[in-house]
Amino acid sequence: MKNYRSFFRTMLIIVLLSSFISLISPILLQVWAKMGVYLNSTRIIMLIIILVASNLLNILLILFRERFAKNYNKQNFLAMMTDFFRMDYDSIISEGPSNMLEKIVTDTNQIYSYMTGSHIQIWASVIIAIVSILLILSFSPLLSIIMFVYVPISYFGYQLLNKELAKRAKVMQEETGKGF
């Protein structure tokens, strides 16, 4: 993880820039509406340029992430395979060699997916949620309070749901291992 700090910093900066740019259009539309300014061709072109820049940053993010993935997945897979080959024979037989190899492949993909997608997206989502609540606050304080309360309710609801899904996934995994 320490080896990849600069990668994660760069990813976070790109995601934040992309998130910021994607929020500029609605902010501009709201400001223009409050000021009573009508949309003209110059403003429409400005909005289109902003949206294109947001998409270009997203493409840059994907290219950067996939270039990183090639080495990251290879190193993780080889490290897990090294651990697998160091296991004693009885442990491999009790866990099931096919099940263990499937777990290694799945873990490699899931770690990559989390580190390059979900981990970065969490921070971007937090920032977007905060900015959105502040924008809502500017025209409806009651609605912003409702949204502010809704966020933790959703978070803790997903936590409970994920705990139940983790229990069921463990049971399914054990049954699949026995099947192999």
ABEGO torsion letter per residue (X at the ends): XAAAAAAAAAAAAAAAAAAAAAAAAAAAAAAAAAAGBBBBAAAAAAAAAAAAAAAAAAAAAAAAAAAAAAAAAAAAAAAAAAAAAABBAAAAAAAEAAAAAAAAAAAAAAAAAAAAAAAAAAAAAAAAAAAAAAAAAAABAAAAAAAAAAAAAAAAAAAAAAAAAAAAAAAAAAAAAAAX
